């Protein structure tokens, strides 16, 4: 990936080679070069944010949990090998990945720290959290019933920890500076997949109470209330994330019997429908909350582009994960000495049957930054 200083050079190359009125694209090689340059630019992180956002504050599930679950009594953990094998020092941290998660890359791209630490990790303190912290908990959801499945942190508890964080931040930075940090920080929310795959479609409780559409409305209502509470605590720059194409996770493909391992279309349709409801809710709510800069961040399309054309991004395997057999295993199912685990995770879109590899996270982070972050300027 190119550094920030290289982006203007690429733009100059485009201008000098393809926008000069005396120059025509008249060979396939030149046309291919143009498309290559356009693709590279699309994949580059935004370059105008450094210094404008003092911290990234994160809420959500395993997509953005950096290890909080290590410190609560739950089996939803990944603080053991081979998780983290491509992280700095080859260290398993509790991230459900072979390396960094998307928010780590976002923090680094914004000129903050190279990783966002977990709030419950005792090896970090408020001086670390002042530039970024995640309260996320793997296996959680909007619905409290989802977090109850594996006894993880519900969304309301994450908000309570955030209130505690504010108190610590004011003591550390002083009230005036802490208020500025709170006002100008970027708040990222990534959650929702578990509500459907680990709750609604896994147990009879919610599915006997709600149709899929009504359950989506129920979750969207919780999302709305959470954003309003966050705004009430001083948050202004808020990115509410949608669902990825969850029917294409290796676990769902493996259980899609009779299709040859195709994506589960119904689950993808539900993700699209729910994203649409969230987007409409965000658009309406942004007009109601004074001083807010609320944006819906949709990971569905950029992730689907990877799934549909993996070779364009340098991937070789999309239907199975790197870890173990690549079909069913995640968490404790990914054992250190499993002989089936791949040797090069960069060839795989997914690390385990539910979570992307570090390489996929990096691509997704760049795509979402380019599509969403300009709104926070």
N, C-alpha and C positions, 0 to 999 in steps of 0.2 A: 504494500500500500504506500502511496506517495505521501510525503510530508506536506505540511501546509505551504511551505515556501515553493514547492514545485507546482502547485496548482496554477498560479499566474503564468508560469512558463508554458504549460499545456495550452492555456487559453491563447497565449501569444502564437503558439505553433498553429493553432486552428485559424487564427486571423491571418497569419502570414501565408499559410499554405492552402487554405480553402475559402477564405472570404475575400481574397484579393480579386478585384474585378477583372484582372488580366489573366487569372488562372482558372482553368477549367478542370473538373474531375473527369478525366477521359480514359482512365484505365481501371481495371478491377482491383489492382493493387492499391491505387489511391483511394478508391471507394472503401475498401476493406480497412485501410488505415484510418479513414474518417470515422467509421463506425467503432473502431477500436478505441479511438480517442474519446468519442462520445460516451462509450460504455465506462471507460476509466473515470471520466468526470462525474458520471452519475453515481459511481461507487465511492467517490471521495467524501470524507466527512465535511460538514460545513466549516468554514474557516473564520467566521466573523464573531464567534462567541467568547473567545478567550477574554477573561476579565469581566465579562458582563454578568455572569452567573456565579455567585460565591460558593454555592453548594448544591448538591443533588440529594433530595430526600425521597426515599423509595418505600412504597407499600406494595404488597402483593403476595405471590405464591412462589413456587420453585423456580420460575423463570427469572426471579430477581432476588432470591434468598441467597445470601453469602455465608450462611452458617448459623443462623439463629436457632434452627432446630437442634443443633448440637447441644444446646443448653436447656432443653425442655424434655420431659419424659415422653418421647414418641419414637416409633420405629421409622418414621419418615426422615431418614438421615442419609448422608452421603459423605461422611467424614472419614473415609477409609479408601484404600486403593482398590481399583485403579482410578477412581475419581481423582481429579487434580493432577494426573500424571504429567500433563503439559502445562500446568500452572508453574509460576516461578518457584524453582526449587523442587518441582515434582511433588508438591504438598497437597494432600486432600484437605479442603477447607470447609466442606459442607455445601459447596456449590454443586448442583446436579449437572456436572459437565466435566470434560477432561481438562478444562482450563478456565478461562475467563467467561463471565456471562455478559450479556449485552450492556448492562448498566456500567460495568467496569470500563468498557471501551468508550462509552459516552463520557464518563468522568475524565478519562485521559484526554479525549479529544477536546474537551472544554478547557484544558489547561489546569485541571484540578489534579487529584491524585490518581495513580494508575489503577487503583481498585477502590470500590466502595465497601467499607467494612460492615459487618453485622453488629447491630446495636447490643446484642447480648453477649458478644465475644469479650471476655474480660481482659484480653491482651490489648484492647484499644480503649481509649478514653475520650473525653470531650474535645481534646485538642485534635484528635483524629476525626471525630464526628463533625467538627465545625465546617468541614468542606464536603461532607457527604456521609450519608448513613442509610442503611436499609433496615427496615422493621419487618421485612417480608418473612413469610413462613411457608415452607414447602407443604403441599397438600391442602392448603387452605382455600377458601373461596369467599364469595360475597355472603353466601348463606351460612349462618352459624352451624347448621346441620352438617355442612361439608367439613368444617374444621373439627367437628366432633368425631368424624369417622376415624381419624388417626391421632386425635388429641393434640392438635397443633394450634397456633395462635390465630384466633378469629380476627377479623378486620377491626372490630371495636377495640380489641386489646392492643393492636398495633397503634391505634390512635392514642390510647392511654400512654403507651411508651413514648409517643411523639410529644405529648404534653410534658412528660418528665424530661425529655430531651430539651425542650424549650427552657425549662427552669435551669437546667445545667448550662445551657448556652448563654443565658443572661448572666449567670454567675461567672462564667469564663470570659466572655467578651465585654460585659457591661451591657446595661439595658438598651442604650441607644444603638450601639453597633449590632447587638443581637437582633434588634427589631429590623434593622436594615437587612441583615442576613436572611431573616425569616421572610421579609417582603420580597426579596430579589432572588431567592433560591428557586430552583426548578423542582417541581413535585411530580414524580412519575408513579403511576398506578398500573400494575400489570397483574391481572387476576381474572378468573372466570372459567377456565377450562375444567378445573376440578369439579365445579358445581354440576356440570353435565356428565362428564365421564366417570367421576368417582363418587357421585351422589345420585343424581336424577336417574341415570340409566343403570346404576349399579345396585340400588336398593329401592324397595317399593314405597318408601315413605312419601317423598315429594311427588313422585310420579302418580301416586294415588290421589294426591291433593290438587295437582295442577296439570293442565295440558302443557305441552312444550311452550306454546305461545304465552300462556299465563305465567309460566315459570320464568320465562325471559322477562316479562313485565315486572315480576316480583324482584328479580335480580337487578334490573335497571333502576327500580325504586330504591334499592339499597345503595347502589352506586351513586345515585343522586343525593341521597342523604349524607353519604360519606363525604362527597365533594363539598357540600354545603357546610358541614362541620369543619372540614379542613380550611375552607375559606374563612370561617368564623374565627379560626385560630391564627389567621394572618397570611395564609398561603394565597398567592395571587397567580403565579405561573404554574398552571396545572395541566398535565398531559394524562388523559384517561385512555389507557390502551384497550384495544379490542381483542378478539380471539383470532388465533391462527387457524389454518385449515386443519382442524383437530382430527378429522377423519383420515388424514394421511400419516398420522403417527404410526410407527412400525407396529405397536401393540394393536392398534385398531385394524391395520392391514392384515395382521396375522390371524385375527379372529373373524375376518370377513370371509368366511368359508364359502367356497364355490365361485369365487371371482378371480382366483389366481393372484390374490394379494393386492387387489386394487384398493384405492382409498374408499372409505365409507362415505358415500355421497350424502347420505342423510345428515351425518354429523357436520359435514362441511356446509350444507345448506343451513343448518341451525346456527352455525358460526356466522354466516353471512347475514342471516335475519337478525341475530342478536346485535351484531355490529351496527346494523342499520338503525336499530332502536337506540343504541347508545349514542350514535352520532346525532340523531335528532334531539335526544335529551340534552346533549352537550350544547348544541346550537341554541336551544331555548334557554338553558340555564345560564349560559354565558351572558345573556342579555339581562338576566335578573340579578346577578351578583355584582355589586358595585366594585369597580376597579379590577375585576377579574380578567385574566387572560387564559381562558379555558379552551383546550384543544383536544379533539379526538384523534388518537394515533392508531391507525389501522395497519396491523402487521399482515393481514390476510393476503393481499395481492403480492407484496414483495416475497413473502414466503412461498406462495404458490408458483411464482416465477422460478424459484430455485427448484421446486419439486418437479415442475413440468420440463425444465431444461437444465438439469444438474451439470451437464458437461460444460455449459457456458460459464459456470462458476468454478470449474475445476474439480467437481465431484464425480465419483464413479459409482457410488451406491446411495440410493435414496429410499428403497423399500425396506431395508433392514438397517439396524443400528450397529455400531462398532462393538459395543460391549456384549460379551458372551455370544449367544446364538443370534442376537440382534432382533429377536422377535417379541419376547415376553419380559426380558429382565430389566429391572431398574432397582435402585437402592441396594438392599442386601442381596438381591439376585445377581448383581454384578460383582462377582467374587474376584479377588486379586489374581488367582492362578487359573482362571478359566481358560482352557486351551483354545477356545473359539474366538476370544477377544482379538480384534484386529490390531495390527502393529502401527498403522498410520491412520489416525482419526481424521486427518485432513481430507481423506478420500470419501468420507461419509458425511451426509447431511445430519444424521442423528448420532448422538453418543450412546444413549440407552434407548429403550423402547418408547420413551416419552419426551426426551429432552435433546435439543440440538447440540452439535459439537461446538467447540470454541470458534472454529472457522465460520460456521453458520451464524453464530452469535455476532461475530465481527461484521459480517455482511449485513445482517439485519439491523445492527446498531447504526451503521452508516446510512442505510436506506431510510430508516425512521428519522434520523437526525436531519437528513436532507429534505424530507417531506414535512416534518413537524416543527423542528426547532426554529426555522425562520419566523414563525409566529411570535416567538418570545423576544424578538429584538426590540 
